[in-house]
Structure formats: C-alpha cells, structure tokens
Amino acid sequence: MTNPPVVTRRVRARRKTLQLPFTREHIRPVSHADLQAFRERAWEVYEAIPMPTLQDEPWRRTDIRGLPAETLRLPEAAGDLQVAQVPDVLQASPLGEALAGQLVLSLEAPVMHTLDDALARRGVIFTDLRTAEQAHPDLLARLMGQVVKPQEGKFAALGHALARNGALVYIPQGVQLEKALHILFWGPGEGLAYFDHLIVWLEPGAKATLVVEWASPDEPAEALHVGVVEVHVAEDADLTWVELQSWGTHMWNFTHERARVGRNARLNWILGAVGSKLTKSFMDIDLVAPGAEGYMSGFYFADDHQHLDHDTQQNHLAPHTTSDLLFKGAVKDTARSVWQGLIYVAPGAQGTDGYQANRNLVLNPGARADSIPGLEIMANEVRCTHGATVSRIDEEQIFYMRTRGVPRKVAERLLIEGFFAEILDRIPFETIRERFRAGIARKMGYTT
C-alpha cells in the first residue's frame, strides 16, 4: 500500500491592517472646555472602532489598504512646503451677482471671507471654524456632533477629533437669504492630511442656498482628506445645497455627511463628483418630523484608475415624509464606481413616499459600475420604489446620428451630455452647470 501524497498548502500572507500615523497629541487644542472635551471623546471613539476592511458590508467593494499612511503629515508639519495657490477661476465665485457671502479656505486659514453686512446684522454667521471657536464657542459646542455622531464610523470619529479647518453657517429663525453663500475648500500639497468639519444650521423658517466645493490640483504624492458635514434644516426651513467634489487624482477622500430635516422643512441636495483617487462617502438624509421633504440628486464621472463609492440613505423616521433620490454616473478606462442606496422606513412612519434610482453608463470594457439599491420597510402604509441600471452607450443611437453626418465622437458626447442633463438641470446656477459640463468634456477627452 502506497502512502498518500503529502500536499503542502502555502499560507497566504495576510496584509497588515491600515494604520494611520496620528495620535491623541495631534488633537488641536482649543480654549473652550466643552469643545476640547468633545474632541477628546471623539478620539476615544476612534481608537475603539477597528479600521474598516473588506469584511465590513459597507466597505466590501472599496479596499483602502493601499493608502500610503506612513507618508502622511498634517499641514502644520509641512514646514515651508511650496503649494499651489487657489486658482483665479475657483477664487472668483461662480455665483456672480447672486453671491451673499464667500469663504475660501486653504491649508488651515481663510484666504477670503465676505458676508453681506445686512445679513450679519440679522444674526447670520458665516465664518471659518477657527474663528467660530473664538467668536461663537458656546453655539459651536451646542451644534457640534448633533447630526453626525463620532460613533458612526472610524473616519467620522477621526474627522471630529482632528478637525483643523472648516466652517460654520448659521441662519437664524425666519431669516431668508435671497442670494447664495459659497465655500471653497482648497487642499494643495503632497502627502498632506486634511481634516475639516462643516456645520450648516437653519433655524425654523429660515431659507438659504449654499454652494460648497472641495478641490485641489493633481499632485505627485498621494494625500488624504477626511471630512464631516452636519446639516440641520429645522421646522419650515428650506435649504438648497450644491456640493462639488473635484479633488486631484492623488487624493484619498473619506466623508460622513448627514442632513436632518424637520417638520414641513425641505432640503434639495445636489452633488457632483469628478475628482479624487478614491472616494468613500456616506450621505444620509434623516426625515425626523411629519411633512419633511428630502431630495438628493447626484452625478459622478470616473476615469483612469479612479474609484468612487457613494453610500446613500433616506431615513424616514416620522410619518408623512417624502424623499426622492436620483444618482447618475459614468465610468471609463479602468475606473470603478459603487453606489449603495437604502430607503429605511421606521416603525410607525406611515404615509411615507420614498423613491430612489441609480443609472450608470459603462463607456468601455475595462470599467465597472456596481449599483446596489435597497429597501427596509417597517411600516405598512407606504409607497417606496427603487430602480438601478448599468448599461453601455446605445450603438443604435450612435448609428442613427452617424447616418445623419454626425461624427462618432460628437455623437457620444451628445449622448453623454443628454444622460447627465436631468441632473445638471437641477443645479440653480448656469455658471456651475457650465463648470460641470467642462469637467465631463475633459473626462471624455474633448478639451484639455
């Protein structure tokens, strides 16, 4: 009898869990005891939560182990690092005469700050985070962490603990802005780690339009951005919020963003994302009282090796609330997009009306788009629907236009612009729409 063969199995080497090079000593000290205590508690939460891995459901499709953590440093540790200044095209607000105030932030200081005097006299606060810590510490301590809790994730806790820049937008009760506010976060420099915190708070009956942009040049060395965005729209308030993400292709971008919408209040949230090396963004709307309405529209376009992952939730936490979400995306080259969406209806949230849709164009065989819609309904008198599609450009439509003398590249451009038009038309400013159209054209190689 021969002995059975001995089979030797190689043990696959396990990759180490990502370790970021930050410690409790990196918490920026502030003089207000409650603010300091909040950041200290957020750090404790950060240390208690494990780094997300591919085994965690929200992160199954986004691998962050390639982040070069050992090379990262905070902006104040960059010494005399020469960085790109804010381009004129970004520093010049796209809102023109419709501008009520502008805040441009670079590294850890405001580059530009304006606010209409009449609004300031009515109690509107529109300022950078560090100024808010000095001028409005009690208000900031009352608002901070009320909408996005540190416990919501590893990067949420880290963003709360290490926030070094950011802004406070506070609109008092009954104040309605006829013009818009504009904030630009500019993050230049190689190997830098940016942590920012944005708080937008509308009191009952307030109304505002806010345009926020995160941007940077392309850099040779990879960098990190961790952001926390907290939005509160109180009873009978109305907020239009346009968010533009155009980070350089070296940036690893992690954000936790949540909007809380009160009784008979309305939120119109519009997102455009074309930048970063990798993005993992959690974007939630909490409808917390009857009559609350939340609308979210988004578009993303990934090319080259980009990876864009947007995780959205429409949380109906009270009866007779309405939400509507439409995200559209395109991918080309070897890029990948991920959209995960959930409509949650809490027990007792009768009369809910929720809708979500995700449409994707895959422009060549090497690209990939993942679309994962979901419903979790705990009430029985609701209307909730969802849908998702992933498809290529329709060759019959291309053929139709070519038979009428339209070159193929022009035909493709017309189809892609038409695909995104439904989202772009929801942006309230033509100049911002044009900026996005130019970004789409660059992705398609139509312009330099």
GIRA-V416627 format. One record per residue. N is the residue number from 1. RES is the residue in three letters. PHI is phi in whole degrees, -180 to 180 (* if undefined). NEAR is the number of other C-alpha atoms within 8 Angstrom. Layout:
BEGIN
n;res;phi;near
N;RES;PHI;NEAR
N;RES;PHI;NEAR
END
This chain:
BEGIN
n;res;phi;near
1;MET;*;2
2;THR;-83;3
3;ASN;-72;4
4;PRO;-64;4
5;PRO;-64;4
6;VAL;-89;4
7;VAL;-103;4
8;THR;-99;4
9;ARG;-104;4
10;ARG;-75;4
11;VAL;-84;4
12;ARG;-69;4
13;ALA;-64;4
14;ARG;-84;4
15;ARG;-77;4
16;LYS;-67;4
17;THR;-67;7
18;LEU;-58;9
19;GLN;-125;6
20;LEU;-83;6
21;PRO;-88;8
22;PHE;-108;6
23;THR;-131;6
24;ARG;-58;7
25;GLU;-65;6
26;HIS;-84;7
27;ILE;-66;11
28;ARG;-75;8
29;PRO;-72;5
30;VAL;-131;8
31;SER;-79;5
32;HIS;-80;8
33;ALA;-62;7
34;ASP;-68;7
35;LEU;-65;11
36;GLN;-64;11
37;ALA;-65;8
38;PHE;-61;9
39;ARG;-69;12
40;GLU;-64;11
41;ARG;-65;9
42;ALA;-63;13
43;TRP;-65;13
44;GLU;-61;8
45;VAL;-65;12
46;TYR;-58;13
47;GLU;-67;7
48;ALA;-81;6
49;ILE;-90;8
50;PRO;-69;6
51;MET;-64;8
52;PRO;-63;8
53;THR;-133;10
54;LEU;-67;10
55;GLN;-82;7
56;ASP;-86;8
57;GLU;-54;6
58;PRO;-65;6
59;TRP;-112;11
60;ARG;-59;10
61;ARG;-108;7
62;THR;-134;9
63;ASP;-97;9
64;ILE;-106;7
65;ARG;-69;6
66;GLY;-82;5
67;LEU;-62;7
68;PRO;-77;7
69;ALA;-60;9
70;GLU;-66;6
71;THR;-96;6
72;LEU;-80;12
73;ARG;-149;10
74;LEU;-76;9
75;PRO;-56;11
76;GLU;-71;5
77;ALA;-89;6
78;ALA;-82;9
79;GLY;61;6
80;ASP;-94;4
81;LEU;-55;6
82;GLN;-84;5
83;VAL;-124;6
84;ALA;-69;7
85;GLN;-79;5
86;VAL;-63;8
87;PRO;-63;6
88;ASP;-58;6
89;VAL;-65;6
90;LEU;-89;9
91;GLN;-69;9
92;ALA;-77;6
93;SER;-59;10
94;PRO;-74;7
95;LEU;-89;11
96;GLY;59;6
97;GLU;-72;4
98;ALA;-85;7
99;LEU;-92;12
100;ALA;-99;10
101;GLY;-170;12
102;GLN;-139;13
103;LEU;-136;14
104;VAL;-115;13
105;LEU;-117;16
106;SER;-139;12
107;LEU;54;10
108;GLU;-132;8
109;ALA;-148;7
110;PRO;-73;10
111;VAL;-93;8
112;MET;-147;8
113;HIS;-150;10
114;THR;-136;7
115;LEU;-155;10
116;ASP;-55;8
117;ASP;-59;6
118;ALA;-64;6
119;LEU;-70;9
120;ALA;-61;10
121;ARG;-66;7
122;ARG;-87;8
123;GLY;97;8
124;VAL;-68;11
125;ILE;-111;9
126;PHE;-144;10
127;THR;-153;11
128;ASP;-78;13
129;LEU;-62;13
130;ARG;-67;9
131;THR;-66;9
132;ALA;-62;13
133;GLU;-63;11
134;GLN;-89;7
135;ALA;-92;6
136;HIS;-136;9
137;PRO;-65;11
138;ASP;-67;6
139;LEU;-63;7
140;LEU;-61;12
141;ALA;-64;9
142;ARG;-72;7
143;LEU;-91;8
144;MET;-63;8
145;GLY;80;9
146;GLN;-80;8
147;VAL;-107;11
148;VAL;-108;13
149;LYS;-86;9
150;PRO;-57;14
151;GLN;-70;8
152;GLU;-74;8
153;GLY;171;9
154;LYS;-57;14
155;PHE;-79;11
156;ALA;-63;17
157;ALA;-65;16
158;LEU;-66;13
159;GLY;-63;14
160;HIS;-63;14
161;ALA;-71;13
162;LEU;-109;11
163;ALA;-53;12
164;ARG;-118;12
165;ASN;-148;14
166;GLY;149;12
167;ALA;-153;12
168;LEU;-121;14
169;VAL;-119;11
170;TYR;-127;11
171;ILE;-113;14
172;PRO;-66;12
173;GLN;-57;9
174;GLY;78;9
175;VAL;-83;10
176;GLN;-119;8
177;LEU;-85;10
178;GLU;-82;5
179;LYS;-112;9
180;ALA;-101;14
181;LEU;-104;12
182;HIS;-132;13
183;ILE;-125;12
184;LEU;-122;13
185;PHE;-99;11
186;TRP;-110;12
187;GLY;-121;12
188;PRO;-85;12
189;GLY;106;11
190;GLU;-88;9
191;GLY;68;11
192;LEU;-92;13
193;ALA;-115;12
194;TYR;-106;12
195;PHE;-127;12
196;ASP;-134;13
197;HIS;-138;15
198;LEU;-115;12
199;ILE;-119;12
200;VAL;-121;11
201;TRP;-133;10
202;LEU;-107;15
203;GLU;-79;14
204;PRO;-52;12
205;GLY;76;13
206;ALA;-81;16
207;LYS;-147;13
208;ALA;-157;14
209;THR;-123;12
210;LEU;-130;12
211;VAL;-115;12
212;VAL;-126;12
213;GLU;-131;11
214;TRP;-111;12
215;ALA;-150;13
216;SER;-164;10
217;PRO;-77;9
218;ASP;-73;8
219;GLU;-125;11
220;PRO;-67;6
221;ALA;-103;7
222;GLU;-70;12
223;ALA;-138;13
224;LEU;-131;12
225;HIS;-129;12
226;VAL;-124;15
227;GLY;-127;13
228;VAL;-122;14
229;VAL;-126;13
230;GLU;-120;14
231;VAL;-125;12
232;HIS;-126;11
233;VAL;-117;18
234;ALA;-78;14
235;GLU;-50;12
236;ASP;63;12
237;ALA;-88;16
238;ASP;-145;12
239;LEU;-128;13
240;THR;-106;11
241;TRP;-128;12
242;VAL;-107;12
243;GLU;-121;11
244;LEU;-118;11
245;GLN;-118;12
246;SER;-133;12
247;TRP;-61;15
248;GLY;-65;13
249;THR;-76;10
250;HIS;-102;13
251;MET;-93;13
252;TRP;-93;13
253;ASN;-121;13
254;PHE;-126;11
255;THR;-137;13
256;HIS;-122;13
257;GLU;-130;13
258;ARG;-143;14
259;ALA;-117;12
260;ARG;-111;13
261;VAL;-118;19
262;GLY;-94;16
263;ARG;-59;12
264;ASN;55;12
265;ALA;-96;15
266;ARG;-138;13
267;LEU;-125;13
268;ASN;-119;10
269;TRP;-112;12
270;ILE;-124;13
271;LEU;-119;12
272;GLY;-130;11
273;ALA;-132;11
274;VAL;-129;11
275;GLY;-109;11
276;SER;85;14
277;LYS;-80;13
278;LEU;-143;11
279;THR;-126;12
280;LYS;-127;12
281;SER;-126;12
282;PHE;-97;11
283;MET;-132;11
284;ASP;-122;11
285;ILE;-119;12
286;ASP;-106;12
287;LEU;-98;17
288;VAL;-105;12
289;ALA;-151;13
290;PRO;-55;12
291;GLY;85;12
292;ALA;-69;16
293;GLU;-129;13
294;GLY;-133;14
295;TYR;-123;10
296;MET;-129;13
297;SER;-124;12
298;GLY;-147;12
299;PHE;-138;12
300;TYR;-141;11
301;PHE;-143;11
302;ALA;-115;17
303;ASP;-136;11
304;ASP;54;8
305;HIS;-109;10
306;GLN;-63;13
307;HIS;-134;13
308;LEU;-118;12
309;ASP;-125;13
310;HIS;-115;12
311;ASP;-116;12
312;THR;-112;11
313;GLN;-138;11
314;GLN;-112;13
315;ASN;-103;12
316;HIS;-91;16
317;LEU;-105;12
318;ALA;-147;13
319;PRO;-70;13
320;HIS;57;12
321;THR;-119;16
322;THR;-133;12
323;SER;-138;12
324;ASP;-148;10
325;LEU;-128;10
326;LEU;-137;11
327;PHE;-117;12
328;LYS;-127;12
329;GLY;-144;12
330;ALA;-135;11
331;VAL;-135;19
332;LYS;-144;14
333;ASP;59;12
334;THR;-114;12
335;ALA;-74;15
336;ARG;-139;14
337;SER;-119;13
338;VAL;-132;12
339;TRP;-127;13
340;GLN;-121;12
341;GLY;-129;11
342;LEU;-136;11
343;ILE;-101;16
344;TYR;-112;12
345;VAL;-118;13
346;ALA;-74;12
347;PRO;-56;9
348;GLY;88;8
349;ALA;-85;15
350;GLN;-69;12
351;GLY;76;10
352;THR;-68;15
353;ASP;-127;11
354;GLY;-128;12
355;TYR;-144;11
356;GLN;-146;13
357;ALA;-147;11
358;ASN;-135;14
359;ARG;-122;10
360;ASN;-133;12
361;LEU;-113;12
362;VAL;-103;15
363;LEU;-93;11
364;ASN;-159;9
365;PRO;-62;7
366;GLY;-79;8
367;ALA;-91;13
368;ARG;-147;12
369;ALA;-129;12
370;ASP;-106;9
371;SER;-131;11
372;ILE;-129;8
373;PRO;-81;14
374;GLY;-157;9
375;LEU;-129;9
376;GLU;-134;8
377;ILE;-116;10
378;MET;-112;10
379;ALA;-133;11
380;ASN;-108;6
381;GLU;-110;7
382;VAL;-139;9
383;ARG;-130;8
384;CYS;-133;10
385;THR;-138;7
386;HIS;-150;10
387;GLY;-162;8
388;ALA;-150;10
389;THR;-139;8
390;VAL;-133;11
391;SER;-151;7
392;ARG;-100;8
393;ILE;-62;9
394;ASP;-73;6
395;GLU;-66;6
396;GLU;-66;6
397;GLN;-68;7
398;ILE;-61;11
399;PHE;-61;8
400;TYR;-58;8
401;MET;-71;11
402;ARG;-66;11
403;THR;-67;7
404;ARG;-107;6
405;GLY;88;6
406;VAL;-88;9
407;PRO;-60;8
408;ARG;-59;8
409;LYS;-64;6
410;VAL;-67;8
411;ALA;-62;12
412;GLU;-62;10
413;ARG;-62;10
414;LEU;-62;8
415;LEU;-67;9
416;ILE;-70;8
417;GLU;-62;10
418;GLY;-66;8
419;PHE;-61;7
420;PHE;-87;10
421;ALA;-59;8
422;GLU;-61;8
423;ILE;-78;13
424;LEU;-61;9
425;ASP;-66;8
426;ARG;-84;8
427;ILE;-77;11
428;PRO;-78;5
429;PHE;-127;7
430;GLU;-63;7
431;THR;-63;8
432;ILE;-73;10
433;ARG;-59;11
434;GLU;-66;8
435;ARG;-63;8
436;PHE;-69;10
437;ARG;-61;9
438;ALA;-65;9
439;GLY;-63;9
440;ILE;-63;10
441;ALA;-62;11
442;ARG;-65;10
443;LYS;-60;10
444;MET;-87;7
445;GLY;79;7
446;TYR;-86;7
447;THR;-135;6
448;THR;-87;4
END
